[in-house]
Amino acid sequence: MGDFPINPRGLGKLFAINSFAIIIVRKFMMWSIIALLFFSSLSFAITTPWSQGQQRGTETQAFVIDAESLELNEELQDLDEPAENGEPQTPTETMESMIPQNSTENTENKELQNSTETAQNEEPQTPTGIVTPAFDSGKVKTVGVVIYSDSSINNPLSSIDWGNLEPGANKNIECYVQNIGTTSSTLTLETDNWIPPEAATYITLTWDYDEEALNINEVIPVTLTLTISENIQGITSFFFDITIIGSGI
């Protein structure tokens, strides 16, 4: 066998092609590594804040759940604690135990005191159907004579209190009349100043004087009679004046 001759030009071209291919491969590998590092860093920068936020949200949620669990456990513990009598204590019993024991008594005492003060301030009410004189019923005035409440003529009668009267009732008042004129005289009975005016329709005053003449300084007993009509309406109190006149003969 013979040896083949080697062409120096062909070998130069082969070495040039291999060198270029090696350079291309190295650059490709270098750019690939750079691209890989770039995308890795970019992915880390995006995913890190999201993962941190998710972790914080998880921690907050876990904290809230723990707080609610703690409050629930405390309430259950309060309910499970036995009361003084050995029975379980309910929330209602707990609230009642917080209220002062004397608060109810104080409220009742205040209501009783207020009702008592109101009753004291109110004027006494007259029962239905009762007629009550006002201002001692009225004044007693005289002309030419003097009227007394006693037979010893020591106490002049200036007013009359008729008391409480029911419809259809009458009241008698005994008095004594003395003639202080200079001549014999006869007596006249008059009423006026009725309050209310319509009371004169249902209330009348009479006496048992027999129209005999009174001598000078003579004293005679007289009975005044007040009569309340059975049909009296709308009048619970009244007032009127009485005048006894001695006229000379």
TIFI-681381 format. One record per residue: x, y, z of N, C-alpha, C, O in turn. Coordinates in steps of 0.02 Angstrom, whole numbers, plus 50000, padded with zeros to 5 digits. Atoms other than C-alpha are relative to their C-alpha. Example, Ala and Ser with C-alpha at 12.3 -4.5 7.8 and 13.67 -1.06 7.14 Angstrom:
% residues 2
500454994150000506154977550390500455006050000500975005950033 499584994149997506844994750357499615005550037499865011050045 
***
This chain:
% residues 249
500434994050000500005000050000500445006250000500995006350028 499614993850003500575017449965499745005350046499155005150065 500234994349956500495033050072499675005349958499905006949903 500354994550035499255046750025500355006550018500585007450074 499664993649986499985063950012499525004550038498925004550025 500404995449958499365077050140500055007049971500595009649956 500024993350028498765093750074499995005050058499535004850099 499984995249944499255107650194499425004949999499205006850053 500574995350005497855119250132499364997050030498985000350064 500615003449973496495106450175500024999750075499515000650108 499965000349927497145104550350499875007050030499565007450083 500114993149974497125123550376499265001750001499005004750048 500724998650002495335124650320499644996150054499194998750086 500345004149948494825110350437500095003050069499625003450108 499884996949934495655118550586499625006550007499395008250062 500384993649996494825135250544499284998750014498975002250054 500725001649988493095127150537499904997750072499424999750104 500075002449931493365118350704500055005750050499685005850099 499914994349954493935134350789499375004450002499145006550055 500604995950004492435144050727499414996650036499024999950071 500545003749967491245130350786500085000250076499595000850113 499894999849926492055130350957499815006850027499525007350081 500174993149977491865149150970499245000850003498985003650051 500744999550002490025147950919499704996350059499254998950092 500265004049945489705134251047500125003550067499675003650109 499854996649937490555144051187499545006150010499285007250065 500434994249995489575159951147499284998050016498945001250057 500685002449988487945150051142499914998050074499424999750106 500035002249931488325142151310500015006050048499675006150099 499944994149957488805159151384499335003850002499095005650056 500644996550003487205167651324499444996050032498984998850062 500515004349967486185152751383500045000750076499535001150110 499914999349927486925154251557499755006850023499435007450075 500234993249982486615173151558499245000450000498945003350046 500744999950004484795170751502499694996250059499194998350088 500265003949945484535157251632500045003850066499575003850105 499924996149939485215168351771499505005850002499235007450055 500464994350002484145183151713499284998050016498955001150057 500695002349988482515173551709499924997250070499384997850099 500045002649931482905165251875499935005750050499525005450096 500054994349955483185182051960499335003549994499045005750044 500654996850011481605189351880499444996150033498994999050064 500515004349969480555174651938500035000550076499525000450109 499924999549927481265176152114499725006750025499405007050078 500244993449979480865194952122499245000349999498955003750041 500734999850005479035192052069499684995650053499194997650085 500325004949955478655176952177500145001550073499754999450116 499834998749930479495183352337499495004450035499265002650089 500524996049965478265197852378499344996450007499004997050058 500645003649995476775186852338500024994850055499544993950093 499945005249949477415172952448500025003150069499745000350117 499994996649935477785185452588499315002350021499125001650079 500684997849984476025192952576499564994250020499164994850067 500405005849983475255175852578500174997450069499744995350108 499795002349934476285171252729499735004650054499525002250107 500274995249950475765187452820499254999050010499014999150066 500725001149994473925184452780499854993750039499384993650079 500115006249963474065166852847500135001150074499774998650117 499854998749930474885173153006499455004150033499275002750090 500544995949971473515186553032499394995950012499074996450065 500595004249991472145174053004500094995250058499634994050096 499885004549944472945162153124499945003750066499695000950115 500054996049938473065176053254499275001350019499095000850078 500724998749986471205180453238499664993850025499284994050073 500315006349978470705162453254500214998450072499804996150112 499775001449932471765160753409499655004650050499465002350104 500344995349954470975176453488499284997850012499054997850069 500695002349991469205170153455499974993750041499534992850084 499995006249960469645153353524500125001650073499834998450117 499854998249931470355161653679499385002950035499235001150092 500604997249970468765171953709499474994750012499154994650065 500495005449991467665156753683500194995650058499754993450096 499785004149944468705146753804499885003550067499685000350116 500134996349938468565160653935499274999950018499104999150076 500715000249986466665161253917499794993150025499404992550073 500175006849979466535142353930500264998850070499944995450110 499725001049934467665142854082499575003550053499475000750107 500444996549952466545156054167499354996250012499104996150068 500625003749992465005145554133500104993650038499654991350074 499875006449967465815129754197500175000850073500134996050111 499834999049929466345137754363499384999250043498875002450027 500595001049958465135132054500499865006250042500325009750062 500204994549956464145145054597500084998050072500314992450087 499925001349929464125146254785499594994150023499794990550069 500435005649979462695133654797500164993649964499814988649972 499805006150033463585121154687499704999049932499884994249898 500325000750065462495123854533500385004049949500705008949966 499654996150052463195129754365499725007049997499125008150005 500194993050002463155148454349499855002049928500265001149883 500224997850066462185155254200500155007349991500255010950040 499884992850011462465172154116499495004450034499665009950058 500524996049967460805178354187500165000850074500105006350102 499834999749929461345173954364500605004650010500645008250060 499414995649994463005182754333499815007349998500065011350037 500224993050005462135198854279499625002050061499705007650085 500384998449940460945198054427500455001150060500325005350103 499554999149944462405196054545500375006649998500615009050050 499674993650007463155212054476499575005850021499825011350034 500474994649981461585222254519500005000650075499944995550110 500034999249927461615229754694499344997350028498814998449999 500585003149971460415220454808499495005150024498895003750024 500474995149972459665236354879499745004749947499375009449964 500254995550052459315244554708499254999649994498915004749986 500735000850005457565237154700499655003150060499135006350052 500314997149940457195242254879500025007649996499535010850016 499964992750006457805259954845499485002749952499185007949964 500504997950049456675261154692499314999950030498925004550020 500665000549969455165255154790499905005550052499365008450058 500064994749949455545267354932499895006849968499505010849993 500094993650034455695281954809499295000749974498995006049979 500684999750026454035277454727499505001250056499035005150049 500454999049944453185276254897500055007150026499545010150044 499924993249976453935292954950499685005049953499375009849976 500314995550049453375301354789499254999850005498925005050001 500725000549995451615294654807499755003350063499215006350064 500204996849937451555300654988500025007549994499565011050017 499964992850010452155318054940499445002649956499165007949968 500554997950045450875318854799499355000250038498955004850029 500625000149961449485313854918499965005750049499425008450062 500014994449953450025327055043499885006649966499565011149993 500084993750036450095340654912499305000949972499065006549964 500664999450027448395336554841499505002050054499555000050112 500524998049954446895344554920499514994350011499384990549965 500475005549987445675332755005499395000749955499105006149948 500565000050045444305327954884499354998550038499324994250082 500655001049968442495329054934499664994049968499644993649906 500355005850029441535312654913499435002349956499135007649966 500544998450046440275312454773499345000550038499184996450081 500654999149967438575319154828500045003950065499535004950098 499924996249938439295329254974500105007449983500505009149940 499944992850010439085348154982500385002850058500185002050116 499574997449948440455357055078499975007650000500105010749949 499994992749997440265375055138500715002749990501194999450010 499354996850009441685386755089500055006250042499565009750053 499874993949960442475400455196499535000450060499235005650074 500465000349941441475394955351499285001749980498905004450020 500674999350026439915395855243499805007249988499435008649941 500194993150011439745414655261500005004150064500045001450119 500004995549942439715429755374499295001150025498805000349988 500644998249969438325434355494500025007550015500435009850055 500034992749991437875452855486499345001850034498834998450025 500604998049964436625462055594499905007649994500375011449984 500194992950000435705478755595499495001150057498954998350055 500454998649943434935485355760499974994550051499644995350102 500005005649953435235468755846500704997150004501134998849963 499375003849995436675457655903499814992750007499344991050043 500135007249997436725438655878500584996650034501174998150021 499495003649961437655426955997499924992549989499404990049969 500015007350005438125408755994499834996650065499734990550065 500155002949935437765406056181499465004150035499365010050021 500554996749965436325410256296500245005350049499855009750068 499734995049954437455420156411500215006449963500475011149994 499844994550046437725432256264500705002950013500805008950020 499304998049992439605432556288500404999149935500935002249927 499635001550061440135426056115499595001949939499164998149917 500364998050061439495435855965500144995149943500694992649935 499955004850057439155424955813500145004049937499725007849914 499804996250060440095431955662499984995749937499964998549882 500035004450058440065416655547499724993250022499714991650082 500295006649985439285399355535500334994949954500404995949894 499735005650038440105383055482499474994549999499324991450050 500545004850005438755371455417500254992849996499844988150002 499755006850006439895356255396499834997049932499575000449888 500145003650063439735343155257499284997750000499044994850049 500715001650005437955340455198499874995949937500154997349884 500195004150057437215327255085499375002949968499005006550001 500634997750032435825330854959499394997650039499354991850058 500595001749961434155331355049500085000950075499605000050112 499884999249929434955334955218499855007150022499785011649981 500074993349971434675349655335500425000550063500574995550095 499574998949942435705357455473499705005850041499535011050013 500274995049955435085367355626500565003250041501004999850066 499544996249959436075380955714499595004450047499195008550025 500374996149950435395388355876500415006250019501015005650033 499664993849982435835406455913499525004450042498945002650053 500384995749956435235420956022500055007149975500605009749962 500034993350028434665437955962499795005050055499305003850091 500154994849951434675453656071499845006549965500205008749919 500194993650029433785469756029500405005550035500335006650095 499594994649971435015484156054499745006949977500085011949988 500284993650022433875497555978499685003950058499675001750115 500324995649950432965511556068499254999050004498915001950047 500725001749999431235504656028499914992649989500394989149971 500155007050017430395487856011500074999049926499965003649886 499875001450070430775479555847499814992949982499774988550025 500095006750027430395464755738500604998249957500975002549935 499405002550034431685453855649499854997949928499314995549912 500045002250070432005450555466500644996249982501194998350000 499435004150021433145436955392500105000749925499644999949885 499824999450070434045439655227500654996149986501064995350030 499375003250023435395430355127500215003349935499795005449895 499734997150062436525437154990500714997549988500984993650028 499315001950018438235435054905500084992449993500564989650019 499955007250010437895417054852500564998349951500605001249896 499465002550043439415408254779499984992350000500094989250052 500184996950064439075400654658499285002650002498905000550046 500674997249998437485410454618499454994749996498934995550028 500525005150007436515394754568499904995950064499434992050068 500105003649937436765387854744499365002250035499064998350071 500614997649968435305398754800499394996349975498864996550008 500575003850027434175387854690499904993550038499344991250044 500045006549968434575371954785500095000250076499974995350111 499864999449928435015378554959499575005750028499555011150000 500434994949970433805387955073500145000550075500324995650108 499904998849929433965395755245499345002750029499065007650004 500614997849965432465397455362500145000350075500674998250097 499944999949927432195400555548499314999350032498804999549998 500635001149964430875398055681499755006350035499355005950082 500234993749970430625416255725499265001149982499065000349924 500734999550009428755419655749499755007149991499155008449998 500154993150014428795438455710499735003950061499405009050054 500184996249940428485443655890500505005750010501085005149992 499584994149988429165460755939500484998750057500304995650107 499505000549946430755461556042500015006850036500065012150005 499934993949961430805474056181500735002250003501174998449982 499314997449996432345484756213500414995450044500214993750100 499525004549966433825473556266499734992950011500054989050046 500275006849992432715458056257500404995149957500634996949903 499635005450036433565441656204499524994249989499194992050036 500415005850015432655427456116500424994849962500874996549924 499645005250038433285410656052499694999249930499084999749922 500215001050070433185407755864500404994149971501004993549982 499665005650033433565391955765500005001149925499485001949894 499914999450073434255393755590500054993049970500414988749997 500015006650032433945378955473500215000749927499905004449888 499765000150070434925375955313499784993449968499914988149996 500265005950034434115363855190500324999449932500335004249893 499705001550064434985355555041499494996149958499234991149982 500485003450043433855350554896500274993249979500874992249969 499815006650024433855332354843500225000249927500584995749905 499854999550072434025337954661500625004349986500735006249929 499424995750010435615348154687500494996749952500614990749958 499545002650051436835346054541500555005149986500435011149985 499444995850020438555352754497500265004650053500655009150037 499774995649946438845360954667500314995650054499984991250082 499665003849948440125353854787500195004450059500365001950112 499864995449945440425369454892499605006449989499405007949932 500414993950007439485385554928500215005050053500575003450101 499854994649955439615402155017499435005149995499195006649940 500504994750001438335415355069500025003750066500255001050117 500034995849940438085429455195499284999950028498794999249993 500644999749964436705430355326499955006950032500425009350064 500114993449970435955446955380499344999850040498824997950013 500594999649957434745449055527499895007450017500335010750045 500154992949992433895466055535499445000950052498934997550051 500524998349951432945473355683499685006749982500015011949982 500364993950021431625485855628499565002550057499184998650086 500404997349946430845497555755499265000449984499075001349926 500734999850008428965497655783499775007050015499175008450011 
***
